[in-house]
Amino acid sequence: MELNSLLESTLQGLGYELVDLELSNHGKLLRVFIDKPDGINVEDCVLVSNHISRLLAVEMDFEYDRLEVSSPGLDRPVKKEADFVRFCGEKAQVKLRVPLLGRKKFVGTLVGVQDGYLQLEVEGAVIALDLANIDKARLVPQF
């Protein structure tokens, strides 16, 4: 089973959402970003870290030196179609793989998703961005 799928199904069973997963330093550092509806605290991170450590020791032959578990932060990544729908009305920064209208970066309000396209309000106009063309998207914290 792929690491991402294993963690996603396991965390869902514990009441958490797998927001993102990063492998760095040639696979030596494993970073896991989790969330739940009422937010993440230190105890959540400890519980998930311990669970993932045991899970990887039993379920996979996956080697890493360090595991970090944390919340996604205020500038949370938005990756799945369901995330774009969930955060409708929020401001987001979106980076495309291939330019649209002569640019790759857009900042605007998430309006919705329709037929595989993100509807993003930018400077008073709604533009459609192909979800398959989105390289990265993050919420923009509002203070």
Solvent accessible surface area in square Angstrom, and as a share of the most:
residue,aa,sasa,rsa
1,M,159,0.71
2,E,113,0.51
3,L,17,0.08
4,N,63,0.32
5,S,49,0.32
6,L,14,0.07
7,L,0,0.00
8,E,64,0.29
9,S,59,0.38
10,T,25,0.14
11,L,0,0.00
12,Q,137,0.61
13,G,70,0.67
14,L,67,0.33
15,G,50,0.48
16,Y,22,0.08
17,E,41,0.18
18,L,8,0.04
19,V,6,0.03
20,D,21,0.11
21,L,38,0.19
22,E,69,0.31
23,L,91,0.45
24,S,37,0.24
25,N,99,0.51
26,H,187,0.83
27,G,24,0.23
28,K,99,0.42
29,L,6,0.03
30,L,0,0.00
31,R,76,0.28
32,V,1,0.00
33,F,42,0.17
34,I,0,0.00
35,D,18,0.10
36,K,44,0.18
37,P,132,0.83
38,D,124,0.64
39,G,31,0.30
40,I,36,0.18
41,N,79,0.41
42,V,110,0.63
43,E,121,0.54
44,D,10,0.05
45,C,25,0.15
46,V,80,0.46
47,L,91,0.45
48,V,0,0.00
49,S,30,0.19
50,N,73,0.37
51,H,52,0.23
52,I,0,0.00
53,S,44,0.28
54,R,148,0.54
55,L,25,0.12
56,L,3,0.01
57,A,86,0.67
58,V,121,0.70
59,E,104,0.46
60,M,49,0.22
61,D,143,0.74
62,F,47,0.19
63,E,140,0.63
64,Y,56,0.21
65,D,112,0.58
66,R,131,0.48
67,L,31,0.15
68,E,60,0.27
69,V,18,0.11
70,S,44,0.29
71,S,46,0.30
72,P,15,0.10
73,G,40,0.38
74,L,126,0.63
75,D,61,0.32
76,R,8,0.03
77,P,13,0.08
78,V,3,0.02
79,K,115,0.49
80,K,73,0.31
81,E,94,0.42
82,A,72,0.56
83,D,7,0.04
84,F,4,0.02
85,V,81,0.47
86,R,119,0.44
87,F,30,0.13
88,C,56,0.34
89,G,59,0.56
90,E,77,0.34
91,K,80,0.34
92,A,0,0.00
93,Q,85,0.38
94,V,0,0.00
95,K,73,0.31
96,L,2,0.01
97,R,129,0.47
98,V,95,0.55
99,P,75,0.47
100,L,61,0.30
101,L,133,0.66
102,G,77,0.74
103,R,94,0.34
104,K,84,0.36
105,K,121,0.51
106,F,3,0.01
107,V,65,0.38
108,G,6,0.05
109,T,48,0.28
110,L,1,0.00
111,V,72,0.41
112,G,13,0.12
113,V,33,0.19
114,Q,116,0.52
115,D,130,0.67
116,G,31,0.30
117,Y,92,0.35
118,L,0,0.00
119,Q,35,0.15
120,L,0,0.00
121,E,73,0.33
122,V,12,0.07
123,E,159,0.71
124,G,68,0.65
125,A,56,0.43
126,V,82,0.47
127,I,30,0.15
128,A,48,0.37
129,L,1,0.00
130,D,54,0.28
131,L,39,0.19
132,A,81,0.62
133,N,30,0.15
134,I,17,0.09
135,D,58,0.30
136,K,133,0.56
137,A,5,0.04
138,R,100,0.37
139,L,18,0.09
140,V,44,0.25
141,P,47,0.30
142,Q,117,0.52
143,F,214,0.89
